[in-house]
Amino acid sequence: MKKVITGNQAVAYGAILSRVDVISAYPITPQTTIVEELSELVASGRLNTKFLKVESEHSAMAALIGASTGGVRCFTATSSHGLAYMHEMLHWASGARLPIVMVNVNRALGPGWNIWSDQTDSLSQRDTGWIQLYCENNQEVLDTILQAYRIAESVKLPVMVVLDAFVLSHTSEAVEIPAMEEVDKFLPPCCLEYTIGTQESVAFSVITTPEYFFEFRYKIQKAMEQVPGIAKNVDDEFRSWFGRGYGAIERYGKEEAEVLLMTSGTVTSTSRIVIQKLVQKGYGVAGIKIKRFRPFPSEEIREAMKGAKKLAVIDRNLSVGIGGIFAQELRASLYSGEERPQVFGFVSGLGGRDITPELIEEAIQYTWEHRQPEEDILWLGLRK
Amino acid sequence: MGKQILITRATEMPDIPISLGNMEWNKTGTWRAQRPFYEDKTPPCNAACPAGNDIVAFIQKITQGDFEEAWNLIKEENPFPGVCGRVCFHPCESKCNRGSYDEPVAIHALERFVADFVSRLAKKTEKVSAEQRGKVAIIGSGPAGLSCAYHLAKLRYSVTVFESFSLAGGVLRTGIPSYRLPKDVLDEEISSIEALGVEIHTGVVIGEEIRIEELKDYQAIFIGTGAHQSRVLNIPGEKGRGVFSGLDLLEKVNLDGKVKIGENVAIIGGGNTAIDVARSVIRLGKKATILYRRSKEEMPAFEGEIVEALEEGVRIRYLVNPIRIQQKESLKRLECLRMVLGEKDESGRRKPVPIPNSNFFVEMDSVIIAAGEEIETSFLPRGIGKKEGIVLTQMDGKTTAEGIFAGGDLTSNQRTVAHAIGSGKKAAMAIDCYLKGNDSEGAIRQILVGNGPSISIFKYLHPGERPRNSHLVTFEELNMDYFEPSRREKEPKRSPKERIKKIVEVTSTLTENAVLREAERCFSCGTCNECENCYIFCPDASISKKGKEISHQVDYDFCKGCGICFVECPRRAISLEEEAR
């Protein structure tokens, strides 16, 4: 069934179709309409899910950690300051190997007070042990949530599904909503090895001395390393059920390209038009959409960029002191490879400023014309 | 300690730091500095009930839908749930902690429902088994006498009650109009007392046919003859034709159902009797005007009764004091003085002071004097001490005469049905002590409800059972996070027109659904009702559900004494004390 819905409604559909057992969330713009939609469905009895009202995002995640330990499927959504407030519990969820799925609607962190799109909130959580998947459109949002539970429950790690504030969250698009019974076949009920219950005495997350702690972290890394393979299988299976798939990255444009443009989130949609136009003009350019940020798709990128001389990265985020975070991750992952193209790190669109086709073209043109960047951070659209 | 698992490498480890053994070896109770424990305390309603009803307990039974057990709990202390549910001035409700939150629980309405419900079941009181301990005579079959008789019978005494009127019930029958207390409700509760083996001899006037001194067969005597003498005004003409006392009128209406009276009736007085008389007069189809010498604020009658009287067409004239009643053919001509309020008197009310030369006249067909009641003492044996219009008794009801006890209106100025029931019960217990040679005052101190003065005869009969700390739970000690405001259920009331047409009850009993809702409003102060907050909140899983008798207990092997159960208990049924080590 095709419906014209907002990104946040797509999130709600994703949660409903995943038959989540427990939802716990605290409202924050621009995530609020997700929680409103879900809580109203629960309150009206149309959605058979336990909805836990909480006094903060920290508690929302803490509540889900408890619920997930009980072996049920859990969901929450947040944004910006709410996500930052959850930080401690994010570590706990991954450390306890709980397959919680959370949606984060990218929003800038204040001050200045700002509710618009900016990826710094989710990227600041890159070291918490969560898988992170960025979405380009509302269909992808819905589909990614369904895939996220499969991945999370296979490797026992939490997944953050990320979408842009307003550009997706509050913008309506046509979305194919899969039938419940189809989703049920794709996504069976979740099952954990150890769950809390009343029958056996099991103590979770017990004190772990230096003798063992190290190995537990090693095991999380090993689980993370399984994600690319598992996610690929899940994506392939999804494609066979529903005819749509996304991959960890997606390459588009000219096959043999001198300049590659790397983007994530909705900037990719705009970039597709710019790349198409430039290819038509005869430029050897292509685009790479990065969907999966954690684990970082180093292998996939190395494969996709073969032959390219320069990589332009547009980051709608800023790690103050180093620059755009995608660019930084990319540099780190390329360093050990044989091919080390120049990385042009553009930072643009912070706090929701539009990243227009003109700006994207400017970035590509700059990269095309320069052998190497004049600065570590190339400010795109900044009024100096 | 449980088994230890030795792991040498990551591949042997589970994915998460988990203990598959249990932690029971770790007795965290040793960390405890304070100790929580379950301890029921006294709710203010229980302590305020002159009859000593365990109100919280019977309401809890109502919430469980067990109306019969609720009735049993009331009957442990009080043989008159149907009467009290209707006519008691319910001091329990004025002390109800819910009153500090929204409105007090309608306790009287719950009691009334329970009484009516069980009466429909035609529940019969069992006669108490044979082995009798001794004979006790009771003079007066009002609430005090019958309460005393009831409890003595349950204590297995052979009890004989003497009543001067032709029917038992005392003031419940002769003084309280049927529109407040239907006679069948009273009859039923009296017969359930008789069913215990109590013999009631009606039409026997002690002091005329038999003198108290002649009741030699009885090892003890309880006198509960009430206050049946109308107080005189000491004004000229009050003994004249067509001038009645309020009690006489009520007696006639209640016993004979009719009385000859004029069209326009003046009632002198401002107490409950005056109101009862005025409303009875209205029901006889006549016009009633109350003349009261003070103002509305000083009126001793209950507010609700005054309101209902006014609704029914009773007129009240305030600050009017009759000083002379003159006969003018069939008319009575009352000479009155207008009054103003002066300084406060010893009752705390402002004293009425006559305005000089304010004399005026009121013409009426009949005059009824209802200016208070006094006790009749002429029949009392010599040696019984009296003071300020009441018979002197000790706290257990003992008079100054050997083996003679007294209670009710005869011994107290708190002239209410509930006080009378309470005093009769206390005397029954004291008579039991007296006949066994035990110290009754000591016994009373053991069985006080809260800090008294009410007593629980259940405690007397079952020492140690259903223990309650005497501490009165205050509103501040409750945790209001767990309650939501709700409306008090109101008993449906008939319209004034309907209720004066024939003698029907003014209010009707709540429906079962309304009663269940109302009972849910009870905070259950100081009394565990198994809400399980403690069980849910205990971070150490140290609260266990025990069984039927004691619902919950603390596992001190593991309780760290954090006090969360104490704080989250909505009703202060948990106490916290410093750990003694």
Interface residues (C-beta under 8 A of the other chain):
Chain A: G95 A96 R97 K156 E193 Y194 S201 V202 A203 F204 S205 V206 I207 T208 Y212 E215 F216 Y218 K219 A223
Chain B: I7 R9 A10 M13 P14 D15 I16 P17 I18 S19 L20 G21 N22 M23 E24
